[in-house]
Structures are given as C-alpha cells and as structure tokens.
Amino acid sequence: MPILRLETWAGISKEVKRDFVETMTRETVRILDCPPEAVTVIIDEVPKENWGAAGELCTERFPDK
C-alpha cells in the first residue's frame, strides 16, 4: 500500500489539496499498477514560522508567500 506524504506550509486551499490528492493517486496507480484504494495521501501543514530553510525562518526568508 503506497503512502504519499506532503509536508508544506499551512494555508493551501481545499481545492488545491483535492487536486493534489486526485493527481497523486492517479499517477501512483498508473506508475505502480495498483488499485486507487491502495493509495493513501497525507498532507501535513506546518506553520511557516515553524519551518526553517538555509538558516532562516521561512517567515523571514519568504515574507510574501
């Protein structure tokens, strides 16, 4: 059973999440030749102030995103 995990900043819309889950499920089924019922997609949203990149908090590194 494939499990796909996305870690991203908080704030993605429900529509974007739905599109991500549908697309990743479809492509996993195509590539791995498994049934869609076997695919699990987990989206973990992390507040941007709890995420660091290149030695900076992402709230400072990407203030407009």
C-alpha positions in Angstrom: 0.0 0.0 0.0 1.7 3.2 -1.2 1.6 6.1 1.3 2.5 9.5 -0.1 3.3 12.3 2.3 3.4 16.0 1.6 4.8 18.4 4.1 4.0 22.0 3.3 3.3 25.4 4.8 -0.2 25.9 6.3 -2.7 27.7 4.1 -3.2 25.6 1.0 -6.8 25.8 -0.1 -9.1 22.8 0.0 -9.4 22.8 -3.8 -5.6 22.6 -4.3 -5.4 19.8 -1.7 -8.2 17.9 -3.6 -6.4 18.4 -6.9 -3.1 17.2 -5.3 -4.7 14.1 -3.8 -6.5 13.2 -7.1 -3.5 13.7 -9.3 -1.0 11.9 -7.0 -3.4 9.0 -6.6 -4.0 8.7 -10.4 -0.3 8.9 -11.1 0.6 6.4 -8.4 -1.9 3.9 -9.8 -0.5 4.4 -13.3 3.1 4.0 -12.3 2.8 1.3 -9.7 -0.1 -0.5 -11.3 -2.1 -0.7 -8.0 -5.7 0.0 -7.2 -6.7 3.5 -6.2 -8.0 2.1 -2.9 -4.4 1.1 -2.0 -3.1 4.7 -2.2 -3.0 6.9 0.8 -2.1 10.6 0.7 -1.3 12.5 3.8 -0.9 16.3 3.9 0.9 17.7 6.9 0.6 21.5 7.1 3.3 23.3 9.2 3.0 26.9 10.2 5.7 28.9 8.3 7.2 30.2 11.5 7.9 26.6 12.5 9.9 25.9 9.2 13.4 26.9 8.5 15.5 26.9 5.3 19.1 28.0 4.7 19.5 29.1 8.3 16.4 31.3 8.4 12.8 31.0 9.5 10.6 30.8 6.4 8.5 33.7 7.7 11.7 35.9 7.2 13.1 34.2 4.1 9.7 34.2 2.2 7.7 37.0 3.8 5.3 37.3 0.8 4.3 33.7 0.5 
